Amino acid sequence: MRKRIEKRPNPTAVSDLIGSHVTRIAAGACHTIAIIKGAPYPFGLNSSGQLGNGKILTQSTPRKTDDLDHVTSVFAGYQQTFFIRSSGSIEQNEIVGPSCPVKFPSKIDREIFDKVKDSGEKLDIMALLETVFSSLSSINNSFLYKDDRRFNVSADRSHGIDLDQVMETFMLFDESSNKKQYLDLITDSLSIAFSSWTPRVISVEGMRLFLILPWLPVFTENVTTDTLIRAHTPLVDAMCSVHETMGKVLENWWCHLSTRHFRRMVTVFKTAVVTLMHAGKTPFNCQKYLHLLQKLFMINKSYHIIPIETFYINEIAQTICLKQDYYNMVTKQEPHKTEKDYWTYYPFLLNGAAKGEILFVDSCLMQTIHSQQAIYQSFGEENQSEVFSEAEREAHLRNIQSCYLEVRREFIVMDTMNKLPTLSDQDLRKPLKVKIMGEEADDAGGVRKEFFLIVMRKILQPAYGMFSEDEESHLVWFSGLPAEFCEREQFHQLGRLVALAIYNFTIVPFPFPLALYKYLLDTPPTLEDLMELSPTEGKSLQSLLDYEGDDVEEVFGLTFSMTINVFGEAETVELQPGGEEIPVTNRNRDEYVHLYVRHRLELGHNNAIAEQAKQFRKGFCDVLHSRVLRYFQPRELMELVVGNENYDWNEFRDLMVYKGDYTSSHPAVKTFWKAFFALEEDERKKFLQFLSGSTRLPVAGMKELNPVIQPSSPESLPVAHTCFNLLDLPNLTDVTEMLRRLRISIEHTEGFTLV
């Protein structure tokens, strides 16, 4: 019967050799050879005859092999043993020490580099760089922590690398006049190193190079297509070729990187994409870089390591016509391409203005599709019953191609709220046309702009009970009133109305804090959001968190409850069951603030705010459920809805286009600009509203206005066509008179008549 071998996980003394003078030792997979006075004493597994005693029986204790003597060295393989014997007699002391010197892989760290650099020998530095960077093992062995952290390497988060030391060491190249020569040498050496790369990495230590190499200056400085071929491509090819298990290891390490090291990874891949783009390459040529950037983006979305804006590549919008790119992708204009071959497939790389362009195209496509569907359906109805005259037929077709909304100016809120529920989701996805009864203007965009301006301003008033305004910030939030005093359906329709404004490219005055847009994008609000809405309330909670004493309970005297105003009466609401009896202490104050903010902004009294906000979001999504929307950041969505106030009036002047006899050097135009810059800041904003229908700017800024000035008679007032951001400017050269007429015009901005 085969003898059972006892497994011992820890080193154990070999009692049979106690007292013996062992001068050599070697170990294979499951066998060991000790040399005593030139004779081998093997023990362990012997299935392949690796013990060298001419047998294949396992030997559990050391026994001398009589047929071998004068052994000076011994080496063990997996299941092999090699002996070196002396031809003559040997003395015991002659074979003391290892069979060969123990060799460690070359490596580099801050201490080693400083030592070689301080020697002043350029060739020594080059020898070190060439030796280390031509070997993947040497790279993986570099920059390790000096303490036990170098050994505690794991797949979940620990890599053992002192990444700050990596960064600091590579930054030392900037101090050298030979920097370019050193970096060229490193690049050439990396080509040699990656020639031995194999995707079958079996230990996590073999993944360290993916964290070390990106800090080399060659990956971000003066990058050319040649650099990409020699440095970036081998690195990225290796990253993308590892087995899924090892790929997860790298992703886990990325999740726990500090801000500066995570940002470096993003910068390296962005630099490669920008370089390829400038070389005229398409996303097809950038697939691996874009794939890795997308992974980093998703990690950052969960761990919030760096600002989302860090991923933006502004050169995309500057180089590519994104509207055409998105149109081609969605309509499959190029059948040989997949979605991944278009830049707009990667909206996380696009800034808010660029995403706004995509949303514009998406909305136009939807409007066109639903208008055409309405026409086809109408033709089907006409075939069944020919009741239209030619004129009626044309008018009918115009109406069915649009989402038609007719309201009375004096009852604009009531008419709007009564009309919206009668419109189907399909109606809402057609272009919006507004008719204000009793006024002559045909809506080419200007009537729509004024409609949204007026209806939003009125519906937010306290009389409607839907929202409450903070006296300090003048921002509004859901009122939280019970359903019997404030119908939930109103919030549903208002959500549709706000989305209609975005869908029809109209900025609306909607004085909500950022928290609303976070809610629409499923991002929880924070104390910072409450501070924006209600500064005093938010600051008091911040002071609770900042208090450094250990007597929070005694000083603040708070419990897990809050006081709210319900119809003018104070009412206490518990933030959790039994909250009135739970004091706020140093240990639980963070939880208290979290629950307070959540109740104040998300829940409300008896979940009233939650119900109101839910209906608002439902209406918003009825109209606007573009896949592009989910890639917006809350502030970007906010600017898309309400615009921004990044005024640059000099840029406004430079962007102005002139028609007819007018040019930038025309006397009337020069007079106008002198008068314009004589206006106060608030008056300039009023002029902007007079011209464009809003005091705020589109998300892309002044350039999106495309303002135009054309001549008009010297006797007239300045007249604005808000549909086209077009100003009829009287041919005047008197600055005082021009200023007087401008002020008259900008104070009368409501109402439409045909000019």
Secondary structure by P-SEA (a helix, b strand, c coil): cbbbbbbbcccccccccccccccbbbbcccbbbbbcccccccccccccccccccccccccbbbbcccccccccccccccbbbbbbbcccccccccccccccccccccccaaaaaaaaaaccaaaaaaaaaaaaacaaaaaaccccccccccccccccccccaaaaaaaaaaccccccaaaaaaaaaaaaaaaaaccccccccccccccccccccccccccccccaaaaaccaaaaaaaaaaccaaaaaaaaaaaaaccaaaaaaaaaaaaaaaaaaaaaccccccaaaaaaaaaaaaaaaaaccccccccccccccccccaaaaaaaaaaaccccccccccccccccccccaaaaaaaaaaaaaaaaaaaaaaaaaaaaaaaaacccccaaaaaaaaaaaacbbbbbbccaaaaaaaaaaaaccccccccbbbbbccccccccccaaaaaaaaaaaaaaacccccccccccccccccccccccccccaaaaaaaaaaaaaaaaacccccccccaaaaaaaacccccaaaaaaacaaaaaaaaaaaaccccccccccccccccccccccbbbbbbccccccccccccccaaaaaaaaaaaaccccccaaaaaaaaaaaaaaaacccccccccccaaaaaaaacccccccaaaaaaacccccccccccaaaaaaaaaaaaccaaaaaaaaaacccccccccccccccbbbbbbcccccccccccccccccccccccaaaaaaaaaaaaacccccccc
